[in-house]
Every structure is written in structure tokens, then in C-alpha cells.
Amino acid sequence: MWGIELPQFFIDGPVDVELIERFSTRAEDLGFDGLWVEDLPPRDFPWIEPVALLTYVSALTTRVTLGTNILITPIREPVQLAKSLSVLDQLSGGRLVLGAGMGGVGMQFEQYGVSSDRIVARFLEGLDIIKRLWSEPSVTYDGDFWHTKELSMEPKPRQNPHPPIWLGAQHPNAIRRSVRYGDGWIGSATPTLADFREDVGRIERFLEEGERERSDFTIAKQFRLAVDPNIERAEGRMHHQLNEIYYKWARTSNIAVREKENPIFGSAEQCAERISDFVSAGADVIILQPMFDQIEHAELLAEEVIPLV
């Protein structure tokens, strides 16, 4: 299955709503299976909050999956989040995939009034509340972070028992949690092919230990890419975008920058070859993130890259 990320970050100007609309309908027409969005800590450029963006796009499309890659759930109150996502699933006709995670290294939870202490426990407790509100008529919950009493939430999501939950994780312990608590796993854009193969091996081992079938668990992989036969130009434009969206913020926040971002750039044939290696290594879903010229990239990917994979 092939997903593509929506235009969401506008580093050179105001939010381009027309671009979002044209991209959404064009990507669906081109045959992509899903439209995906990211979640970021605060930035100094315009970007669209993921749940709001997918809710808007749900009215523009009819078929594609609408997914978050990933939604940083510990910074959100779970009852309200469960409600917003349930409404999104209803309005879209049951097309939501919740990709959830904790935000990665350097996530500044204090910016949201959330303590970073016991963040894994907060993350899991929030997911538990969301799942129960989605699937139970009434929820009483007495946790370490949240408390509810005979709380009912309607409407439930369109999907039964609930939308798929795929967890984003890189540490082996976090990958184990993905298998234990999720329906799938999303590999980030940074790992190399060797890293990805190692992660897939862990997933398969954890699934076997939990007596779960591999066919019931989805493995997804994100790629940041630039399709252009002029390698130097593709690399330059790619790294400009990466710097503005990711690296610059990391440096100003005193967070170590991962220089091994591992983006894909080059001709259609070169990009297809790189992606094919990850499909052969176990990726069920490919999520492509064009870093610029998004509509032109969607067309190139659908017409020249994907047929070669």
C-alpha cells in the first residue's frame, strides 16, 4: 500500500489552502491508498495541526486512508482526543489510522504543561482510555494521570472495534510496546536499510512471543524524498527543507541533530530501487513525504517511481 504526506509545513509563506485541496484530490485520483500527516513541537513557521487537517481533507476525498504519522498523544488530553478522532472516523466513513507516539528524543513536554516524568506510563494510560471510550458504553477509570466516572462517548468510531492504532517507535523496548499495544508499527524516515531489517526482525520475534500472526500486524515505513535526475539539485533542495523543518529547531533547542537522516533523492529509477529494498525487507505500507513541489512529486511517484517498485 502506498501513502503520501499532505502539504502541511509552509516555511516560505502563509498556509496554502488551495494547495492542500488540489493535492488531496490529485493524490486520490492518482491511486494513492492513503494521505498522511505529521505532528511537531512548536515551530516558528506555519504548519497545520494534524487532526484538524485530516478532518478538513476528509470532506475533500472519498476513498483514501487518513493517517497520522505520528500523533504525539501524551501532550493531548485523551478524552477530548478520543472524541475528535471518533468524529473524524465518522465523517470520513471509517478511514482513520491512528499513528501514535511520544515525540522522540528532545520532545519538550513542559511546553505543553506536561511533565516528562513517567512519560511512557502517561502514553500508555492515554491510549488505554482512548481505546475504552471507543469500544465501551461507559468508562470508569482511576489511573495515575486521568480519572473518569461512568463517562460515555458517542458517536463511537465508524470502524469496529476501533480504528487501527500503529505506534511509532525506534528503541527496542518501544518496538516491543508497539507489538503489545498496537495493530502496527511505523518506521521513521531516519533508519538505514540495515536498521530497518533489524527492527523487522525484532517485530517478528515479539509477535511470535505474543502468539500473534504477522499477517495481523502492519509494518509501515516513511521516506522523505526528492525525485530529480540532477542529484546535486535534488540533494540541495532536500537538505534545505530538512534544515528548515527539523534541523534548525533541533539546534536552537540544544538537541543533537541526526545527520544520518537517510533521505532518498535521485532519478525515478534510483528512488524506486531504494524503496524496493525496504519492501523486500518487510514494509507493508510505504509513506512517501515529498519535501517540495508536492503535486509534481505525487505525479512523478505515481507514474514513474511506484510502477518500478
N, C-alpha and C positions, 0 to 999 in steps of 0.2 A: 504494500500500500504506500501511496505517495502523498505526503503532506507538504505544504508550503506556508511559510510565515507571512502574515499580513504586514503591510506597511504600518508601522507603529511608532517609530522614532523619527523625529523631524529636526535634525541637528542644524539644518541650514535655513530654517524658516518656520512659519506658523504651521499648524496642523492642516494637512491637505485632505479634507473630507472627500473631495471628488476623486482623488487618487485611491483612497480606501474603497470607495464604491466601485470604481472601474476595475480595480484589481480583484475584488471579491467575485464579481460576476464573470470576469475573464478567466480567472483560475478555475472556477467551476465549469465553465464552458470547455476549457482545455482538458478536463478529465481528472484533475487532481482529486484525491479522495478526502482531503482534509485541509482546513485552514487553521493556523496555529498562532498563538501569541505568547509573549514572554512577560515576565514580571521583573521589575528592577527596584532597587533602593532609590531614594530621591535623586534627581539629576537637575542640571541647570539648563536643560533644553526640553522642548515639548515632547511628551510621549503620552500615549493613551492607556489608561488603566485597563487591564485585560478583560475583566468580567463585563465592564461596560462596553468595550469594543466588540466582544463576541455577541453580546445581546443585540447591538446595533446591526452587526453583519448577519445575524440570524434572519432578519427581515429581508435581506438582500439576496439570500441564497435558499435553495430548497433541498439540496442533496448532501453536501459535504459535511463531514465531521467537523465539529468546532472544539478545538482543544487548547489547553493551557500548558505551556512548556517553559517553566513550571510556575504555578501559583504559590507564592510564599505564604502558606496558611497560618503560621504562628503569629503573624502580625495582624491577623484579622479575627474578629470575634466570631466563633463558629456558628452560633445560632443564626445571625444575620447572613453569614456566608452561605450556610445551607439553604436559606430561603432564596437568596439571589441566584444561586446555581440551579435550584429546583425550577425557578421561574424561567431561567434560560433554557433548561432542558424542555420544559413545556412549550415555550414559544417557538423553539426550533424543531419541534416534532420528534424529540428524543435523539439529538445529535451530539450531545456534550460528552467529552472525555476530560476528566479532571486529572491533569498532571500536577502533582503537589510535591512540595519540598520545603526545606528550611532556609534556603537562600545562599548556601555556600559559605566559604571562608570569607571573613571580613564583613558579614552581614551585621549592620549596626542596629540591633533591635531597640536600643534605647531611643532612637529617633522616633519610634512609634509608641513609646511609653511602655515597652515590654522588656522585662529583664532577660538577659541571656542565660541566666542560671536555669539549669534543667530544661533546656530548650527542646531536647528530644522528647521528654515526657510531655511538655506542652503541645508539641506537634502531634504526638500520638493520641493524646486526650482529645484534642480538637477534631481529629479525623474520626475518632470513635463517636463523638457527639453528632457530627455531620451524618455519618452512616446510619445511626439510630434514628435521627429525625427524618431521614429519607425513607426508612423502612418500617418504623413502628408507629402505631396510632398515638401513643403518648409516651413521653420520655421523662423519667425522674433520674437525675444524675447528680451525684455528690462526689466530685473529683477534687484534685489538688488545685485546679485553676478555675474551674467553672462549676456552677451549680444550677440545676433546673428542677422544677417540681411539676409533674403532670403537665408537661409542655407538649402541645400538639402543633404540628406544622402542616398546613395544606396550601397549595396542592403539593403532593409528592412529585418527584420527577416522573417524566413520561416513561423512562426506562425502568424496568423491573428486574432485580430488586432496587437497583440504583445505577447511575452512570458508571462506566468503568473508571477505576482510580489507578493511575500509573504514577509511581513515585520516582522522582529524580534523585539520584544518589551516585556517589563515586567511592566513598570509603567502603571497604568490605563489610563492616558492620551495618552500614546504611543499606547496602545492597541486600544483605540478609533481611533487613526490615522490609524492603520492597517486596520480597517474596512472601514474607509472613503476613503483611497487612495489605498488599496491593494486588491488582489484577494485571499489572505490567510494570515495566521499568523503562525510563527514558535516559539514554546515554547522552551526556552533554557533547558540545562541539569540540572540547579540548583533547580528549584522549586520542592516542595513536591507535593504529590498527592492532598492534600487539597488546595495548592496554585493553582495547575492546574485546579481543578474544579471551583475555584473562577474565574480564568481567562476565562474559557469557558463560565461561566455564564455571565460575562461582554460582551464577544463577541456576544453571542446570544441576549442580551439586546440591544447592539449597532446596530446589524443587524436589529432588529425589528424597532428600532427608525429610521433607514435609509431606511426602507421598502425594505430590501434586503432579499433574501431567504438564509437560512442556507445551502442548497444544492449547492449554487453557491459560497460558501466561504470555503476554505480548512483550516483545523486546523492540524498542524504538531507538533510533539514533538520529541526532541532529547534526546538520552540516551547515557551516557558514561558507558561502561560495561566491565566486565570480567567474562567469563563463566569458572568455575572451582569448582568442589565439595569440594576442600580444601579451606575453607573460609578464613583462615588466609593467605594462599599464594595468593589468588586472591586479597584480600584487600591490602596486602603489595605491590604487583606489580602495582595495580591500583593507589594507592596513590603516588608511586614513579613517575609514568608518569604524574599524575596531578601536582605534585610539580614541575617537570622539565619544563613542558609546560606552566602552568598557574600560580601556586602559587609563585614560585621563582621570576618571573618577577614582580608580583604584590607587593611583599615585597620590592624589590630593587627600585621600583618606588613609594614607600610610599603610596600604595593603600591598603585599608583594604581587607583582604582575606576572602572570604566567605567559612568558614569551612563546612557549610551545602551544600556541593557540590551535595549530593544526588546521587552518582553513584549506579549502580546495579552490584552486584557481587554474585557469588554462583553457585549452580548447575543449569543445564538447566531448571529444574522444578521451582526452586526459581526465576530465571530470567524471565521465562515465566509468572509466577504469578504476578510479579511486573508490567510487561509491560501490561498484560491483564487489570489491574486496570485502566491504563491510556486510553486504547482503550475503555473501558466501560464508561469512563468519557468524551469521545468525540473526541479522537485523530483519524483523518482520515489517516494520514501518520505518520509512525514511522521511525525516522532516527537514526540508530544504529552506535555508534562510538567505535569499539574495540580499547582498549588502547595499546595492544601489540599482537604479533603473529596474524597479521591481517588475513592472508589467513586461518589459522586454525580456527580462530574465525568465519570467514564467513561461513565455512563449518558447524561448530557447530550450528551457529544461524539458517542456512537454514534447517538443517537436524534434529536438536533436540529441538531448542527453538521455532521457529516460528510455527511449527505444533501444539504446545501445547497452543498457544495463542488463 
